[in-house]
Amino acid sequence: MKKACIFDLDGTLIYSLVSIAEAGNRMLAHFGYPPEPEAAYGYYCGEGADKLVERILFKNEDHDPAHYEEGCRVFRGIIKDLASYGVYAYEGVPAMLTALKAAGVKLAVCTNKPDNAAQKAVRDMFGEQFDYICGQKPGLRLKPSPDAPLHIAEELGVTPEECLYIGDTATDMKTGKAAGMTTVGVLWGYRTYEELRDNDADIIIEKPAEIIALAV
């Protein structure tokens, strides 16, 4: 039995591309740039708000690099207000979390989303079900650094070996591996089986309910 499950947020617990794309496209509109398609944000996101802004602004030659710092500030302000806009929990996730909680497994979120937006999104969607929520904040390097999951394990009073680290991207698999945790790649998120396999996921699953058998 594992004592804790540490989840990525976007693409793992919740579908949030509507929110992320709306914030990103409002930021682009701030500078007079055209919007990007919602699906593209599944590849822009995952390594923090600043990296997302960098990827959007620097993908086209007509985007002025001088806009980067202002773009980060604008995006962060917008995403905080849109943290739950168009967001929904993936089918099977609420039931899976309830079963884990009932079995005594500790639950945490580890995301590169800015911490204030992460706190709001998780609590709006799942109430107080999680024992710890950790978004991007000072003192912890972004994923794929193991800083955040190791901090979470310490806060929960568990060892890395007692944790499942669950996510949908290469970044998540690298993060969990670096932290010494068992990595679980999920196929209902934003990326592909090949990406998870090629980044050494210990286990790859198709449905949230499979996590219960892995943890309990």
Secondary structure as a PSIPRED ss2 file (coil, helix, strand):
# PSIPRED VFORMAT (PSIPRED V4.0)

   1 M C   1.000  0.000  0.000
   2 K C   1.000  0.000  0.000
   3 K C   1.000  0.000  0.000
   4 A E   0.000  0.000  1.000
   5 C E   0.000  0.000  1.000
   6 I E   0.000  0.000  1.000
   7 F E   0.000  0.000  1.000
   8 D C   1.000  0.000  0.000
   9 L C   1.000  0.000  0.000
  10 D E   0.000  0.000  1.000
  11 G C   1.000  0.000  0.000
  12 T C   1.000  0.000  0.000
  13 L C   1.000  0.000  0.000
  14 I E   0.000  0.000  1.000
  15 Y E   0.000  0.000  1.000
  16 S C   1.000  0.000  0.000
  17 L H   0.000  1.000  0.000
  18 V H   0.000  1.000  0.000
  19 S H   0.000  1.000  0.000
  20 I H   0.000  1.000  0.000
  21 A H   0.000  1.000  0.000
  22 E H   0.000  1.000  0.000
  23 A H   0.000  1.000  0.000
  24 G H   0.000  1.000  0.000
  25 N H   0.000  1.000  0.000
  26 R H   0.000  1.000  0.000
  27 M H   0.000  1.000  0.000
  28 L H   0.000  1.000  0.000
  29 A H   0.000  1.000  0.000
  30 H H   0.000  1.000  0.000
  31 F C   1.000  0.000  0.000
  32 G C   1.000  0.000  0.000
  33 Y C   1.000  0.000  0.000
  34 P C   1.000  0.000  0.000
  35 P C   1.000  0.000  0.000
  36 E C   1.000  0.000  0.000
  37 P C   1.000  0.000  0.000
  38 E H   0.000  1.000  0.000
  39 A H   0.000  1.000  0.000
  40 A H   0.000  1.000  0.000
  41 Y H   0.000  1.000  0.000
  42 G H   0.000  1.000  0.000
  43 Y H   0.000  1.000  0.000
  44 Y H   0.000  1.000  0.000
  45 C C   1.000  0.000  0.000
  46 G C   1.000  0.000  0.000
  47 E C   1.000  0.000  0.000
  48 G C   1.000  0.000  0.000
  49 A H   0.000  1.000  0.000
  50 D H   0.000  1.000  0.000
  51 K H   0.000  1.000  0.000
  52 L H   0.000  1.000  0.000
  53 V H   0.000  1.000  0.000
  54 E H   0.000  1.000  0.000
  55 R H   0.000  1.000  0.000
  56 I H   0.000  1.000  0.000
  57 L H   0.000  1.000  0.000
  58 F H   0.000  1.000  0.000
  59 K C   1.000  0.000  0.000
  60 N C   1.000  0.000  0.000
  61 E C   1.000  0.000  0.000
  62 D C   1.000  0.000  0.000
  63 H C   1.000  0.000  0.000
  64 D C   1.000  0.000  0.000
  65 P H   0.000  1.000  0.000
  66 A H   0.000  1.000  0.000
  67 H H   0.000  1.000  0.000
  68 Y H   0.000  1.000  0.000
  69 E H   0.000  1.000  0.000
  70 E H   0.000  1.000  0.000
  71 G H   0.000  1.000  0.000
  72 C H   0.000  1.000  0.000
  73 R H   0.000  1.000  0.000
  74 V H   0.000  1.000  0.000
  75 F H   0.000  1.000  0.000
  76 R H   0.000  1.000  0.000
  77 G H   0.000  1.000  0.000
  78 I H   0.000  1.000  0.000
  79 I H   0.000  1.000  0.000
  80 K H   0.000  1.000  0.000
  81 D H   0.000  1.000  0.000
  82 L C   1.000  0.000  0.000
  83 A C   1.000  0.000  0.000
  84 S C   1.000  0.000  0.000
  85 Y C   1.000  0.000  0.000
  86 G C   1.000  0.000  0.000
  87 V C   1.000  0.000  0.000
  88 Y E   0.000  0.000  1.000
  89 A E   0.000  0.000  1.000
  90 Y C   1.000  0.000  0.000
  91 E C   1.000  0.000  0.000
  92 G C   1.000  0.000  0.000
  93 V H   0.000  1.000  0.000
  94 P H   0.000  1.000  0.000
  95 A H   0.000  1.000  0.000
  96 M H   0.000  1.000  0.000
  97 L H   0.000  1.000  0.000
  98 T H   0.000  1.000  0.000
  99 A H   0.000  1.000  0.000
 100 L H   0.000  1.000  0.000
 101 K H   0.000  1.000  0.000
 102 A H   0.000  1.000  0.000
 103 A C   1.000  0.000  0.000
 104 G C   1.000  0.000  0.000
 105 V C   1.000  0.000  0.000
 106 K E   0.000  0.000  1.000
 107 L E   0.000  0.000  1.000
 108 A E   0.000  0.000  1.000
 109 V E   0.000  0.000  1.000
 110 C E   0.000  0.000  1.000
 111 T E   0.000  0.000  1.000
 112 N E   0.000  0.000  1.000
 113 K E   0.000  0.000  1.000
 114 P E   0.000  0.000  1.000
 115 D H   0.000  1.000  0.000
 116 N H   0.000  1.000  0.000
 117 A H   0.000  1.000  0.000
 118 A H   0.000  1.000  0.000
 119 Q H   0.000  1.000  0.000
 120 K H   0.000  1.000  0.000
 121 A H   0.000  1.000  0.000
 122 V H   0.000  1.000  0.000
 123 R H   0.000  1.000  0.000
 124 D H   0.000  1.000  0.000
 125 M H   0.000  1.000  0.000
 126 F H   0.000  1.000  0.000
 127 G C   1.000  0.000  0.000
 128 E C   1.000  0.000  0.000
 129 Q C   1.000  0.000  0.000
 130 F C   1.000  0.000  0.000
 131 D C   1.000  0.000  0.000
 132 Y E   0.000  0.000  1.000
 133 I E   0.000  0.000  1.000
 134 C E   0.000  0.000  1.000
 135 G E   0.000  0.000  1.000
 136 Q E   0.000  0.000  1.000
 137 K C   1.000  0.000  0.000
 138 P C   1.000  0.000  0.000
 139 G C   1.000  0.000  0.000
 140 L C   1.000  0.000  0.000
 141 R C   1.000  0.000  0.000
 142 L C   1.000  0.000  0.000
 143 K C   1.000  0.000  0.000
 144 P C   1.000  0.000  0.000
 145 S C   1.000  0.000  0.000
 146 P C   1.000  0.000  0.000
 147 D H   0.000  1.000  0.000
 148 A H   0.000  1.000  0.000
 149 P H   0.000  1.000  0.000
 150 L H   0.000  1.000  0.000
 151 H H   0.000  1.000  0.000
 152 I H   0.000  1.000  0.000
 153 A H   0.000  1.000  0.000
 154 E H   0.000  1.000  0.000
 155 E H   0.000  1.000  0.000
 156 L H   0.000  1.000  0.000
 157 G C   1.000  0.000  0.000
 158 V C   1.000  0.000  0.000
 159 T C   1.000  0.000  0.000
 160 P H   0.000  1.000  0.000
 161 E H   0.000  1.000  0.000
 162 E H   0.000  1.000  0.000
 163 C E   0.000  0.000  1.000
 164 L E   0.000  0.000  1.000
 165 Y E   0.000  0.000  1.000
 166 I E   0.000  0.000  1.000
 167 G E   0.000  0.000  1.000
 168 D C   1.000  0.000  0.000
 169 T C   1.000  0.000  0.000
 170 A H   0.000  1.000  0.000
 171 T H   0.000  1.000  0.000
 172 D H   0.000  1.000  0.000
 173 M H   0.000  1.000  0.000
 174 K H   0.000  1.000  0.000
 175 T H   0.000  1.000  0.000
 176 G H   0.000  1.000  0.000
 177 K H   0.000  1.000  0.000
 178 A H   0.000  1.000  0.000
 179 A C   1.000  0.000  0.000
 180 G C   1.000  0.000  0.000
 181 M C   1.000  0.000  0.000
 182 T E   0.000  0.000  1.000
 183 T E   0.000  0.000  1.000
 184 V E   0.000  0.000  1.000
 185 G E   0.000  0.000  1.000
 186 V E   0.000  0.000  1.000
 187 L C   1.000  0.000  0.000
 188 W C   1.000  0.000  0.000
 189 G C   1.000  0.000  0.000
 190 Y C   1.000  0.000  0.000
 191 R C   1.000  0.000  0.000
 192 T C   1.000  0.000  0.000
 193 Y H   0.000  1.000  0.000
 194 E H   0.000  1.000  0.000
 195 E H   0.000  1.000  0.000
 196 L H   0.000  1.000  0.000
 197 R H   0.000  1.000  0.000
 198 D H   0.000  1.000  0.000
 199 N C   1.000  0.000  0.000
 200 D C   1.000  0.000  0.000
 201 A C   1.000  0.000  0.000
 202 D C   1.000  0.000  0.000
 203 I E   0.000  0.000  1.000
 204 I E   0.000  0.000  1.000
 205 I E   0.000  0.000  1.000
 206 E C   1.000  0.000  0.000
 207 K C   1.000  0.000  0.000
 208 P C   1.000  0.000  0.000
 209 A C   1.000  0.000  0.000
 210 E H   0.000  1.000  0.000
 211 I H   0.000  1.000  0.000
 212 I H   0.000  1.000  0.000
 213 A H   0.000  1.000  0.000
 214 L H   0.000  1.000  0.000
 215 A H   0.000  1.000  0.000
 216 V C   1.000  0.000  0.000
